[in-house]
């Protein structure tokens, strides 16, 4: 069924209600933290400011999700979540694909001389391994349950899976502007493509969130751990067409290549599965 105004309006209002409720609950916390961290939403967010702000925001997500799901009266399985062994195997597959795609891209960049590795950072990397892995799993699950779970289910139940994936991926990309607009603007196409690949991951996973959760958390873990341990050295701090503006992967060809390879891998592994969720 083609998407139309009638099909979009009610799910769209529910998505807007979720975002408003989430934002209103977080507002007093954001005000207190903002004063202590000297942060203002109109300004860029520094790394030491972003972590406590994101952590406080995401701690509220389960409460808002519970309210919305309880209101809808639908089982968690409708949103892609099932406490069954296939979830673990899908999660593991997503991690392998996510880390594998990053390894391949960074390997090509190393061979080409676009990046250099700092061996002295590996000790720090090992110390950060467990906490960053747990943090990445939490971030990945939160964002996947919201965007590819709740939002995509709402929009897809009376419309096309592909059209819904396009719109939710656009929303996913635009909401990232809240934190760092100058750095995020060049990444919008990459963030949109990331959302599309993650929606595809739910489609090939028979509507489950396991593969999408694994991919998302693996990408967050891989990039965050390399950055935190300062393992990479970029000859140019400004970046280029390959590495992305400001060396932000999703703003360059390398990041888009990573996402594209992941999509091809999903298609190769699940050739008969639907590319996008159908409800």
C-alpha positions in Angstrom: 0.0 0.0 0.0 1.4 3.4 -0.9 2.0 5.8 1.9 -0.6 8.6 2.1 -1.5 11.4 4.5 -4.2 9.3 6.1 -1.8 6.4 6.6 0.9 8.7 8.0 -1.0 11.1 10.2 -1.9 8.8 13.2 1.4 7.0 13.4 3.2 10.3 13.0 1.3 11.8 15.9 2.2 8.9 18.1 5.9 9.3 17.2 5.6 13.0 17.9 4.0 12.2 21.2 6.7 9.9 22.2 9.4 12.4 21.4 7.6 15.2 23.2 7.1 13.0 26.3 10.7 11.9 26.3 11.9 15.5 25.9 9.6 16.9 28.6 10.8 14.2 31.1 14.4 15.0 30.3 14.1 18.8 30.3 14.6 19.4 34.1 17.6 16.9 34.1 19.0 18.6 31.0 18.7 22.1 32.7 20.6 20.9 35.8 23.3 19.1 33.8 23.6 21.9 31.4 24.4 24.4 34.1 26.9 22.1 35.7 28.5 21.2 32.4 28.2 24.8 31.0 26.3 23.4 28.0 23.7 25.1 25.9 21.7 23.2 23.1 22.4 26.0 20.6 26.1 25.4 21.0 28.1 22.4 20.0 28.4 19.5 22.5 31.9 18.6 23.7 32.7 15.0 24.4 32.9 15.5 28.2 29.4 17.1 28.0 27.8 14.6 25.7 28.3 11.4 27.7 26.4 12.5 30.8 23.7 14.2 28.7 23.1 11.2 26.5 23.3 8.8 29.5 20.6 10.8 31.3 18.4 10.9 28.2 18.7 7.2 27.5 18.0 6.2 31.1 14.5 7.7 30.6 13.9 5.8 27.3 12.7 2.6 28.9 10.0 4.5 30.9 8.7 6.3 27.9 8.8 3.1 25.8 6.8 1.3 28.6 4.2 4.1 28.6 3.8 3.9 24.8 3.7 0.1 24.5 1.3 -0.2 27.5 -1.0 2.4 25.8 -0.9 0.5 22.5 -1.5 -2.8 24.3 0.7 -4.8 21.9 3.3 -7.5 22.7 7.0 -6.7 22.5 7.3 -9.1 19.7 5.4 -6.7 17.5 8.3 -4.3 17.9 11.0 -6.9 17.1 11.9 -8.0 20.6 11.6 -11.6 21.7 13.4 -13.3 24.6 14.4 -16.4 22.6 17.8 -17.9 21.6 17.6 -16.6 18.0 17.9 -13.1 19.4 21.4 -14.0 20.8 22.5 -15.5 17.5 21.2 -12.5 15.5 23.0 -10.2 17.9 26.2 -12.1 17.4 25.8 -12.0 13.6 25.2 -8.3 13.7 28.4 -7.8 15.8 30.5 -9.8 13.4 29.1 -8.0 10.3 29.6 -4.6 12.0 33.1 -5.1 13.2 34.0 -6.9 10.0 32.9 -4.0 7.9 34.9 -1.6 10.0 38.0 -3.8 9.9 37.8 -4.0 6.1 37.4 -0.3 5.6 40.1 0.7 8.1 42.4 -2.0 6.6 42.0 -0.4 3.2 42.7 3.0 4.6 45.8 1.7 6.3 47.1 0.1 3.1 46.4 3.3 1.2 48.3 5.4 3.8 45.3 7.5 4.7 45.6 6.6 8.4 48.3 5.5 10.8 48.1 3.4 13.9 49.5 4.3 17.4 50.7 1.2 19.0 51.0 2.8 22.5 47.2 3.1 22.6 46.5 -0.6 22.8 46.9 -0.8 26.5 44.3 1.8 27.0 42.0 0.0 24.5 42.1 -3.2 26.5 41.2 -1.3 29.7 38.2 0.3 28.0 37.1 -2.9 26.2 34.4 -4.1 28.6 32.8 -0.8 29.7 32.7 0.4 26.1 31.2 -2.8 24.9 28.4 -2.6 27.5 27.8 1.1 26.8 27.6 0.3 23.0 25.1 -2.5 23.6 22.9 -0.1 25.7 23.1 2.7 23.1 22.4 0.3 20.2 19.4 -1.4 21.9 17.9 1.9 22.9 18.1 3.5 19.5 17.1 0.3 17.7 14.1 -0.3 19.9 13.0 3.3 19.3 13.7 3.8 15.6 13.6 0.4 14.0 11.3 -1.0 16.7 8.6 1.4 17.8 8.7 4.0 15.1 9.2 1.7 12.1 6.4 -0.6 13.4 4.0 2.3 13.8 4.6 3.7 10.3 4.8 0.3 8.5 1.7 -1.3 9.8 -0.6 0.4 7.3 2.0 1.4 4.7 5.0 0.2 2.7 8.0 -1.1 4.5 10.4 0.7 2.2 8.6 4.1 2.3 8.5 3.8 6.1 12.2 3.0 6.3 13.0 6.1 4.2 11.0 8.4 6.5 12.2 6.9 9.8 15.8 6.9 8.5 15.4 10.6 7.7 14.1 11.3 11.2 17.0 9.2 12.7 19.5 11.4 10.8 17.9 14.7 11.6 17.6 14.1 15.3 21.4 13.8 15.5 21.6 17.5 14.7 20.5 18.2 18.3 24.0 17.4 19.6 26.6 18.7 17.1 25.2 20.5 14.1 28.5 21.6 12.3 29.9 18.1 12.5 26.6 16.3 11.9 25.4 18.2 8.8 28.0 16.6 6.5 27.1 13.2 8.0 23.3 13.4 7.2 23.5 11.3 4.1 25.6 8.7 5.9 23.2 8.7 8.9 20.3 8.3 6.6 22.0 5.3 4.8 22.8 3.8 8.2 19.2 4.0 9.1 18.2 2.3 5.9 20.7 -0.6 6.4 19.5 -1.1 9.9 15.9 -1.2 8.7 17.0 -3.7 6.1 18.6 -5.7 9.0 15.2 -6.0 10.7 13.6 -7.1 7.4 16.0 -9.9 6.8 15.8 -10.9 10.5 12.1 -11.9 10.1 11.1 -8.7 11.8 13.5 -9.1 14.8 15.9 -6.5 16.1 18.8 -8.8 16.8 20.9 -8.1 13.7 20.1 -4.4 13.7 21.0 -4.2 17.4 24.3 -6.1 16.8 25.3 -3.9 13.8 24.5 -0.6 15.6 26.3 -1.5 18.8 29.3 -2.9 16.9 29.7 0.3 14.9 29.4 2.4 18.1 31.9 0.2 19.9 34.4 0.1 17.1 34.5 3.8 16.5 34.2 4.9 20.1 37.0 2.5 21.3 39.4 3.6 18.6 38.7 7.3 19.4 38.9 6.8 23.2 42.2 4.9 23.1 43.5 7.4 20.4 44.7 4.5 18.3 44.4 6.3 15.0 46.4 9.2 13.6 45.1 11.2 10.7 47.7 13.0 8.6 45.2 15.7 8.0 42.9 16.9 10.8 40.5 18.5 8.3 39.8 15.1 6.6 39.2 14.6 2.9 36.7 13.1 0.5 37.6 9.6 1.6 37.8 9.9 5.4 35.1 12.6 5.7 35.1 16.2 6.8 36.7 16.4 10.2 37.6 12.7 9.9 34.0 11.8 10.7 33.5 8.4 8.9 29.9 8.9 7.9 30.8 12.2 6.2 33.1 10.5 3.7 33.3 7.8 1.1 34.8 5.3 3.5 31.8 5.4 5.8 29.4 5.0 3.0 31.4 2.1 1.6 31.2 0.4 5.1 27.4 0.8 5.1 27.1 -0.3 1.5 29.2 -3.5 2.1 27.0 -4.3 5.1 23.9 -4.0 3.0 25.4 -6.3 0.3 26.4 -8.8 3.0 22.9 -8.9 4.3 21.5 -9.4 0.8 24.0 -12.2 0.2 23.3 -14.0 3.6 19.5 -13.7 3.2 18.7 -13.6 -0.5 15.1 -14.7 -0.1 14.2 -12.5 2.9 12.3 -9.2 2.4 14.6 -6.2 2.3 12.4 -4.2 4.7 10.0 -5.1 7.4 6.4 -6.0 6.4 3.6 -5.9 9.0 
